Amino acid sequence: MTFDPQTVKPNSRLDEAKRAEITAEQAYVSTLYERLDAERELADRRLTEALRSSGGPPQAAAEREAATATYSDRLAQLKSVEQGLCFGRLDFADGDGPDDESTMYIGRVGLFDESDDYRPLLIDWRAPAARPFYLATAASPEGIRRRRHIRSLSRRVVGIDDEVLDLGADEHTDHLGLAGEAALLSALERRRTGEMSDIVSTIQAEQDRIIRADMNGVLVVQGGPGTGKTAVALHRAAYLLYTYRRQLTTRGVLVVGPNSTFLRYIGQVLPSLGETGVLLSTIGELFPGLAAAGLDTPEVAEIKGRIGMADVLAQAVRDRQIVPETVLEVPVEGGEVLTLDRRTCERARAKARETLRPHNVARRVFVDRLLDALADQSVRRLESSVLDDLPEVPLADDEVDSGPMLDARDFATIRQELAEDAAVQAALQSLWPKLTPQELLSDLLTDAERLASAARGVLTEEEWRSLLRRPGALWTPADVPLLDELAELLGEDDTEARARRERQRREERAYAEGVLHVLEQDDEIIDEEIVRVRDVLDAELLAERQEARSDLTAAQRAALDRSWTFGHVIVDEAQELSEMDWRLLMRRCPSRSMTLVGDVSQTGSAAGTSSWDRVLRPYVGDRWRLRELTVNYRTPAEIMDLASAVLAELDAGLSAPKSVRESGVRPWRRSSSPEALAADVRRWVDEELEALTAERGGGTLAVLCPESLEGGLAAELAKTQATAGVDDTGDNPRVSVLTVSRSKGLEFDAVIVVDPEGIASGSQRGLNDVYVALTRATQRLGIVHTGTPMPALSGEQSASSAAG
Ligand SMILES: Nc1ncnc2c1ncn2[C@@H]1O[C@H](COP(=O)(O)OP(=O)(O)OP(=O)(O)O)[C@@H](O)[C@H]1O
């Protein structure tokens, strides 16, 4: 039963009864907001107090810091739940409710009545007690008599939707097993804004089971377009942070999305759920300090994504550990020429490789050996030149040979001098260079000889040649897992840096303690100054404590640290990841606590996958769980009919998810010629926008097309749509022109797919792209052919609506 004061005719008896219900709910909701305001005020006051207090012993300073973090987090959370604070109510059959309550309210945060023994006023949607709100059905009511959805605008209750869950009642809830159907449908009918919203008030049972699934192990969520995979993934992040907060606070949660447009699209969902401690990132952003702004062709990206690249890179590293053909001459300072022969270098290299340490770390062993050899040589030469200059004096009978003339200290001095000699350093660098991942990869991809050697037996000549690039070319997202792999292979010899940092820390602390001691002895110094110096010491201790604190800081620190490992990793559009991408991600999550959501029917990237098993087997064998989502919440049935035909052409064994609703608007198909295309599309875009305005007061529209048409169509649309914000970035404009790969995961009220045949033939997985393009619309779909329609789209049913 639905009630909305704007749609119900005045004076009906039903109207009056419902008005009374709304008034009653308004009274309760108002008390919740009062409680919320009081909580905010309290957190604000405590925060101000924590910020104001200063000085005191280190312990107090650390506590102050912790309090500041706690109250700022709490305040941010309380501010984020302003809209839709309370969205549900459960009425239990007598005595069935928790703590004998017969009514329970569900909302975005938990609120309690302190004056009444902390009686729950509002239950956080993530708490176990709230589960029946999402799971109860008429067939299995879980002790619930009625479920009510409460809709509000700002702090005003504007509507309620009731479901009676007595056994046998309300047959209509059986439709696709939906809970709160009226509230759900009204949420789905909403105009899209270009930013995803949370679904916390209408989560469906199959989604809830995934959101609350155990955190351990790898959970794969497979579901067709529009089944809520992204929504579920984000709500799962919020749920896990709530339920396993202590575990996840220090390590953080990583959410990986396909591109930055998509990350902007989903960026507000977690903050609206009160969670800010999550790092949202693309794979291309996971190498700190590097902007992967370049773009590979799909063919090159596919090659770079192959697992075989790990072998190519390992070989490329070995190729940088060289020995001279015969002898390397080293003209050291002072005019002497020392030599490094092949055998000595080979032995040093073998010893260094035996350590199985990364290249830059093992380099120490190589360098040590060669410095020993050079110092030995130098000492021997020195001794023999001294001896040569001395007259030969035979030993007396009671004399013994005292051995070498130079002792260990002399040897060490000479060795040190050699270590600092520019020619020696150059020789060592030429044999076993210290390398960064960027240097090595750049050298490799710009040098045919190096690449040919590293790729031998792994890539064909045509393949490795396609990887060659200009020096200084931009890094691409497909380079990032290669750089990450190299960072592992090369390692970092940070012994010196660590020792330096430690020395510095000790010196600073000793200095501060010294100053404090002097000040305390001096009667003339006032206490205030002592307190200030104490703060220096406190600050240092604080910095140490800080390391282990705060989930927000964990996300920020994780973004700066390549070797960070996360408490949980969530991957959206996981089907697009290449084998090398997976290697990188698995390194970031050694606990293998992961949620992967995707749809193997929507794989567009040639490097992506069509099998979860193939992707996961190398890392977890068969120890991963699969859950499926089967209901399409986005795309109306009329559009899904068309998309299903394309899916069947892709693979007759696959079935599309069932649409939850019909829009009453049939998709249209029209034809155009290459010459007239831009102007025709512009006209049809205008017509669609008019229809959206007439039907829904406005909305978003996307033109999805092959890459070759993108620039021309965007330019043409910009002529008339400038005020409507034509923008090809997909960045919240009313009209967007996008390729299919950039529209992954997004949705629009209306979509016009231009030249689906061009999209289909444009890449190895082109038909998948057509399927993705057709399923981006929430209301209206148009298709524009520029030649003969592909078989799946030439059916009479859809052609009949073509106006032309
Ligand atoms: N339970 C729900 N209540 C309200 N809206 C929902 C629900 N589930 C999904 N939706 C809406 O359906 C739309 C599609 O969801 P989402 O983008 O998460 O699907 P998806 O499976 O990731 O799609 P795709 O694979 O095509 O990217 C979104 O607008 C989302 O808000």
The ligand as an SDF file (V2000), in Angstrom:
LIG
                    3D

 31 33  0  0  0  0  0  0  0  0999 V2000
   17.9820   -2.8830   -4.3410 N   0  0  0  0  0  0  0  0  0  0  0  0
   18.0040   -1.8120   -5.1030 C   0  0  0  0  0  0  0  0  0  0  0  0
   17.2420   -0.7510   -4.8220 N   0  0  0  0  0  0  0  0  0  0  0  0
   17.2360    0.3540   -5.6000 C   0  0  0  0  0  0  0  0  0  0  0  0
   18.0000    0.4890   -6.6830 N   0  0  0  0  0  0  0  0  0  0  0  0
   18.7970   -0.5490   -7.0240 C   0  0  0  0  0  0  0  0  0  0  0  0
   18.8450   -1.7330   -6.2560 C   0  0  0  0  0  0  0  0  0  0  0  0
   19.7320   -2.5590   -6.8220 N   0  0  0  0  0  0  0  0  0  0  0  0
   20.2200   -1.9210   -7.8890 C   0  0  0  0  0  0  0  0  0  0  0  0
   19.6550   -0.7130   -8.0100 N   0  0  0  0  0  0  0  0  0  0  0  0
   19.9170    0.2980   -9.0370 C   0  0  0  0  0  0  0  0  0  0  0  0
   20.0450   -0.3660  -10.2750 O   0  0  0  0  0  0  0  0  0  0  0  0
   21.0060    0.3070  -11.0750 C   0  0  0  0  0  0  0  0  0  0  0  0
   22.0480   -0.6770  -11.5410 C   0  0  0  0  0  0  0  0  0  0  0  0
   22.8810   -1.0220  -10.4530 O   0  0  0  0  0  0  0  0  0  0  0  0
   24.4220   -1.2590  -10.6290 P   0  0  0  0  0  0  0  0  0  0  0  0
   25.0290   -0.1830  -11.4530 O   0  0  0  0  0  0  0  0  0  0  0  0
   24.9820   -1.5460   -9.3000 O   0  0  0  0  0  0  0  0  0  0  0  0
   24.3830   -2.5850  -11.5110 O   0  0  0  0  0  0  0  0  0  0  0  0
   25.5820   -3.4270  -12.1130 P   0  0  0  0  0  0  0  0  0  0  0  0
   25.2200   -4.8480  -11.9230 O   0  0  0  0  0  0  0  0  0  0  0  0
   26.8590   -2.9640  -11.5390 O   0  0  0  0  0  0  0  0  0  0  0  0
   25.4640   -3.0410  -13.6400 O   0  0  0  0  0  0  0  0  0  0  0  0
   26.5300   -3.1500  -14.8260 P   0  0  0  0  0  0  0  0  0  0  0  0
   27.1360   -4.5040  -14.7770 O   0  0  0  0  0  0  0  0  0  0  0  0
   25.6860   -2.9700  -16.0270 O   0  0  0  0  0  0  0  0  0  0  0  0
   27.4610   -2.0510  -14.6340 O   0  0  0  0  0  0  0  0  0  0  0  0
   21.5590    1.4320  -10.2290 C   0  0  0  0  0  0  0  0  0  0  0  0
   20.8620    2.6090  -10.5130 O   0  0  0  0  0  0  0  0  0  0  0  0
   21.2450    0.9810   -8.8140 C   0  0  0  0  0  0  0  0  0  0  0  0
   21.1120    2.0750   -7.9340 O   0  0  0  0  0  0  0  0  0  0  0  0
  1  2  1  0
  2  3  1  0
  2  7  2  0
  3  4  2  0
  4  5  1  0
  5  6  2  0
  6  7  1  0
  6 10  1  0
  7  8  1  0
  8  9  2  0
  9 10  1  0
 10 11  1  0
 11 12  1  0
 11 30  1  0
 12 13  1  0
 13 14  1  0
 13 28  1  0
 14 15  1  0
 15 16  1  0
 16 17  2  0
 16 18  1  0
 16 19  1  0
 19 20  1  0
 20 21  2  0
 20 22  1  0
 20 23  1  0
 23 24  1  0
 24 25  2  0
 24 26  1  0
 24 27  1  0
 28 29  1  0
 28 30  1  0
 30 31  1  0
M  END
$$$$
